[in-house]
Amino acid sequence: MRTDITNIHKQTPHTGLTEALEVFAGGTSVHFNTGDWRNNTPVYHADKCRQCLLCTPCCPDSSIPVTDGKRAGFDYDHCKGCGICAEVCPFDAIEMKAGNEV
């Protein structure tokens, strides 16, 4: 059974899911806002950031958008609060705070 993953939501009955929850379409994670799963939230301090962009490739959820070679805030709809970005930042421009409130 192949299911269009874009039709799966919180109210989907178990019979509407794929066997073993297999995903048959790529690039669909953007449709699922998983940011409410997080227990910790990164806080971006622009005044400390030197735009080295070390945080960007380390983010497993691609939640640090870069535009014209510069990063700004976070994509909190998809950030799961793992804290990897804060660990790799050499300038302490990212701080982790408890909870998932932005």
Phi and psi in degrees as GROMACS dihedral restraints (atoms count N, CA, C in turn):
[ dihedral_restraints ]
;  ai    aj    ak    al  type     phi  dphi    fc
    3     4     5     6     1  -109.8    20    10
    4     5     6     7     1   130.0    20    10
    6     7     8     9     1  -116.8    20    10
    7     8     9    10     1   136.6    20    10
    9    10    11    12     1   -71.4    20    10
   10    11    12    13     1   110.1    20    10
   12    13    14    15     1   -62.4    20    10
   13    14    15    16     1   -21.7    20    10
   15    16    17    18     1   -70.9    20    10
   16    17    18    19     1   -12.3    20    10
   18    19    20    21     1   -96.7    20    10
   19    20    21    22     1     2.0    20    10
   21    22    23    24     1   -90.3    20    10
   22    23    24    25     1   130.7    20    10
   24    25    26    27     1  -146.2    20    10
   25    26    27    28     1  -174.8    20    10
   27    28    29    30     1   -61.5    20    10
   28    29    30    31     1   -26.6    20    10
   30    31    32    33     1   -95.0    20    10
   31    32    33    34     1     2.9    20    10
   33    34    35    36     1   -68.2    20    10
   34    35    36    37     1   125.7    20    10
   36    37    38    39     1   -70.5    20    10
   37    38    39    40     1   159.9    20    10
   39    40    41    42     1   -58.5    20    10
   40    41    42    43     1   -26.5    20    10
   42    43    44    45     1   -72.7    20    10
   43    44    45    46     1   -14.9    20    10
   45    46    47    48     1   -92.3    20    10
   46    47    48    49     1     0.4    20    10
   48    49    50    51     1   -94.3    20    10
   49    50    51    52     1   159.1    20    10
   51    52    53    54     1   -79.0    20    10
   52    53    54    55     1   156.1    20    10
   54    55    56    57     1   -60.7    20    10
   55    56    57    58     1   129.7    20    10
   57    58    59    60     1    60.2    20    10
   58    59    60    61     1    19.2    20    10
   60    61    62    63     1    52.8    20    10
   61    62    63    64     1    39.6    20    10
   63    64    65    66     1   -68.4    20    10
   64    65    66    67     1   143.3    20    10
   66    67    68    69     1  -107.0    20    10
   67    68    69    70     1   123.6    20    10
   69    70    71    72     1  -106.5    20    10
   70    71    72    73     1     8.4    20    10
   72    73    74    75     1  -135.7    20    10
   73    74    75    76     1   135.4    20    10
   75    76    77    78     1   -87.3    20    10
   76    77    78    79     1   160.8    20    10
   78    79    80    81     1    70.3    20    10
   79    80    81    82     1    24.4    20    10
   81    82    83    84     1   -98.2    20    10
   82    83    84    85     1    -6.5    20    10
   84    85    86    87     1   -62.3    20    10
   85    86    87    88     1   -25.1    20    10
   87    88    89    90     1   -64.4    20    10
   88    89    90    91     1   -21.0    20    10
   90    91    92    93     1   -78.9    20    10
   91    92    93    94     1   -12.7    20    10
   93    94    95    96     1  -115.5    20    10
   94    95    96    97     1   111.7    20    10
   96    97    98    99     1   -81.2    20    10
   97    98    99   100     1   101.6    20    10
   99   100   101   102     1  -100.6    20    10
  100   101   102   103     1     5.1    20    10
  102   103   104   105     1   -64.0    20    10
  103   104   105   106     1   -23.0    20    10
  105   106   107   108     1   -75.4    20    10
  106   107   108   109     1    -1.6    20    10
  108   109   110   111     1   -77.1    20    10
  109   110   111   112     1   -21.8    20    10
  111   112   113   114     1   -70.9    20    10
  112   113   114   115     1   149.7    20    10
  114   115   116   117     1  -104.4    20    10
  115   116   117   118     1   -18.0    20    10
  117   118   119   120     1  -129.6    20    10
  118   119   120   121     1   150.1    20    10
  120   121   122   123     1  -126.1    20    10
  121   122   123   124     1   130.0    20    10
  123   124   125   126     1   -76.9    20    10
  124   125   126   127     1   140.2    20    10
  126   127   128   129     1  -117.5    20    10
  127   128   129   130     1   124.9    20    10
  129   130   131   132     1   -92.7    20    10
  130   131   132   133     1   126.1    20    10
  132   133   134   135     1  -107.8    20    10
  133   134   135   136     1    96.0    20    10
  135   136   137   138     1   -60.2    20    10
  136   137   138   139     1   -31.2    20    10
  138   139   140   141     1   -68.5    20    10
  139   140   141   142     1   -21.7    20    10
  141   142   143   144     1   -96.0    20    10
  142   143   144   145     1   -18.6    20    10
  144   145   146   147     1   -71.8    20    10
  145   146   147   148     1   133.8    20    10
  147   148   149   150     1  -108.9    20    10
  148   149   150   151     1    13.0    20    10
  150   151   152   153     1    57.6    20    10
  151   152   153   154     1    36.1    20    10
  153   154   155   156     1   -74.9    20    10
  154   155   156   157     1   -21.0    20    10
  156   157   158   159     1    63.4    20    10
  157   158   159   160     1    21.4    20    10
  159   160   161   162     1   -64.6    20    10
  160   161   162   163     1   -28.4    20    10
  162   163   164   165     1   -71.0    20    10
  163   164   165   166     1   -33.4    20    10
  165   166   167   168     1   -60.7    20    10
  166   167   168   169     1   -53.1    20    10
  168   169   170   171     1   -72.2    20    10
  169   170   171   172     1   -14.3    20    10
  171   172   173   174     1   -83.6    20    10
  172   173   174   175     1   -16.9    20    10
  174   175   176   177     1   -73.6    20    10
  175   176   177   178     1   116.0    20    10
  177   178   179   180     1   -70.8    20    10
  178   179   180   181     1   -12.6    20    10
  180   181   182   183     1  -109.7    20    10
  181   182   183   184     1     6.4    20    10
  183   184   185   186     1    51.5    20    10
  184   185   186   187     1    43.9    20    10
  186   187   188   189     1   -97.8    20    10
  187   188   189   190     1    12.1    20    10
  189   190   191   192     1  -117.7    20    10
  190   191   192   193     1    92.6    20    10
  192   193   194   195     1   -69.3    20    10
  193   194   195   196     1   142.3    20    10
  195   196   197   198     1  -122.6    20    10
  196   197   198   199     1   128.1    20    10
  198   199   200   201     1  -127.4    20    10
  199   200   201   202     1   127.2    20    10
  201   202   203   204     1    53.0    20    10
  202   203   204   205     1    40.8    20    10
  204   205   206   207     1    76.0    20    10
  205   206   207   208     1    10.4    20    10
  207   208   209   210     1  -130.3    20    10
  208   209   210   211     1   140.3    20    10
  210   211   212   213     1   -91.7    20    10
  211   212   213   214     1   157.6    20    10
  213   214   215   216     1  -126.5    20    10
  214   215   216   217     1  -120.8    20    10
  216   217   218   219     1   -83.0    20    10
  217   218   219   220     1  -147.5    20    10
  219   220   221   222     1  -120.6    20    10
  220   221   222   223     1   155.3    20    10
  222   223   224   225     1   -89.7    20    10
  223   224   225   226     1    87.6    20    10
  225   226   227   228     1   -70.0    20    10
  226   227   228   229     1   -14.2    20    10
  228   229   230   231     1   -67.2    20    10
  229   230   231   232     1   -24.8    20    10
  231   232   233   234     1  -120.2    20    10
  232   233   234   235     1   -16.2    20    10
  234   235   236   237     1   -65.6    20    10
  235   236   237   238     1   128.8    20    10
  237   238   239   240     1  -100.9    20    10
  238   239   240   241     1     4.4    20    10
  240   241   242   243     1    71.6    20    10
  241   242   243   244     1    33.7    20    10
  243   244   245   246     1   -69.3    20    10
  244   245   246   247     1   -28.9    20    10
  246   247   248   249     1    88.6    20    10
  247   248   249   250     1     3.3    20    10
  249   250   251   252     1   -60.0    20    10
  250   251   252   253     1   -41.2    20    10
  252   253   254   255     1   -59.6    20    10
  253   254   255   256     1   -41.6    20    10
  255   256   257   258     1   -67.3    20    10
  256   257   258   259     1   -34.8    20    10
  258   259   260   261     1   -68.5    20    10
  259   260   261   262     1   -37.5    20    10
  261   262   263   264     1   -86.1    20    10
  262   263   264   265     1   -13.8    20    10
  264   265   266   267     1   -71.9    20    10
  265   266   267   268     1   115.1    20    10
  267   268   269   270     1   -77.7    20    10
  268   269   270   271     1    -6.6    20    10
  270   271   272   273     1  -112.1    20    10
  271   272   273   274     1     6.8    20    10
  273   274   275   276     1    55.5    20    10
  274   275   276   277     1    36.7    20    10
  276   277   278   279     1   -84.4    20    10
  277   278   279   280     1    -7.0    20    10
  279   280   281   282     1  -125.7    20    10
  280   281   282   283     1   125.2    20    10
  282   283   284   285     1  -120.1    20    10
  283   284   285   286     1   139.0    20    10
  285   286   287   288     1   -96.6    20    10
  286   287   288   289     1   133.2    20    10
  288   289   290   291     1  -121.8    20    10
  289   290   291   292     1   149.9    20    10
  291   292   293   294     1   -68.0    20    10
  292   293   294   295     1   145.2    20    10
  294   295   296   297     1    94.8    20    10
  295   296   297   298     1   172.5    20    10
  297   298   299   300     1  -112.1    20    10
  298   299   300   301     1    12.7    20    10
  300   301   302   303     1   -77.3    20    10
  301   302   303   304     1   137.9    20    10
